[in-house]
Amino acid sequence: MQTLIKGAHLLDPGNIDGKKGIFIKDHLIEAIVDPDDIETKTYIETRSDTKIIDAKGMIVVPGLIDIHVHLREPGQEYKETIKSGLLASARGGFTGVCSMPNTNPVNDNRQVTKFIINRSKELGLSKVYPTGAITRGSLGNTLAEIYDMQKAGIVAVTDDGKPIENANMMRRAMEYCKGLNIPVFVHAEELSLVDGGAMNEGSFSTFWGVKGIPNAAESIMVARDIALCELTGASVHFCHVSTKESVEAIRQAKKRKINITCETAPHYFTLTDADVKDYDTNFKMNPPLRSEEDRLAIICGLSDGTIDLIASDHAPHSVVEKDVEFDMAAFGIIGLETSLPLSLKLFHDKFLTLEELINKMSKNPAKIIGINNDIKPGNLADLTIIDPDVAYEINPESFKSKSKNSPFSGMKVKGRVFLTMVNGKVVYLNGK
């Protein structure tokens, strides 16, 4: 079976930028041709079984990759399953996602890693690139079986929402991971400064009578782990950067050629603590929504290249965990199915070029986890087709995710996924 994608603009940053046709045979990209040559290529003359996908007016890009996703399985299937999470991934345009290890049991050993990988392969949807815990049980006390997990298929290590408070433990983890050539994903949070806070510390937390979390809770740990990265020479990636101080610290560290990368999430360049109203727990996440000054600093960091990529931090929760008092509610929101349209606003508002945006949502995440997703003959056909100009209103009830905890319900956006293809197979097509 052969597939032809025609009529689209093909954008693979640093590789291809122009109107091209793509022939796909089985799992692989077979050929990339100019539009005028599609009908004349001898290798298709006798193929009557060619499936044609007309993508006129759309953009074909290397499959999007989200390196910060909570799939919840095993152990928390009432929030999300690997299947529902990957259906949401496909609808969001993601051909691959990095699953966080905070499952039950924690992904701190080969067995859990293999379960996640095997289950995702059985489904044949978006690919899963698991991350493993840095410490056993993510308790911060003893290094996990990182080497065994790497052999089983993890692409990075992190204790995710549990920061490693002991600096020497983090140092040893970085040294060990440097030897294995595997990146360390950092959740930067000084828990003593969090101290039971539930939103950003500022005038709005005072107004609502909610205990706040200061910017320093994040930026102090960013500074510490920059220093440890410089000491060890490890590859360190900072998750969900949210403050102006963190952005500046990372900017200066990069000038010193320290081996760090970082991500932010769409909610940090779209919303602020001013949007937290009526104790709506769908606006409660960790790190919390920050000030307008922080939001603008995040956009600046994206524009000047300080922030390498955009990840959703997709964190599904059930109604049981969200429909409670604000202080008691779980941190986190879903994001796989809103990440692209929210990020496209950076393009429409001219903060990023389309090439820069695709780098941050596809090429740079692929580089960090060691994936080659170039669009070229012989490579796997992992592709996303984007309709950049269609306008609509976000409706969480239409989401594939099992949970609906989104703060973006009713928001008007422009741009959506038309098709997601994984290994040459269409896993999402125009609403289906």
Secondary structure by P-SEA (a helix, b strand, c coil): cbbbbccccccccccccccbbbbbcccccccccccccccccccccccccbbbbbbccbbbcccbbbcccccccccccccccaaaaaaaaaaacccbbbbbcccccccccaaaaaaaaaaaaaacccccbbbbbcccccccccccaaaaaaaaccccccccccccccaaaaaaaaaaaaaacbbbbbbcccccccccccccccaaaaaaccbbbcccccaaaaaaaaaaaaacccbbbbcccccaaaaaaaaaaaaacccccccccccccccccccccccccccccccccccaaaaaaaaaaaaacccccccccbbbbcccccccccccbbbbbbccccaaaaaacccccccccaaaaaaaccaaaaaaacccccccccccccbbbbbccbbbbbbccccccccccccccccccccccccccccccccccccc
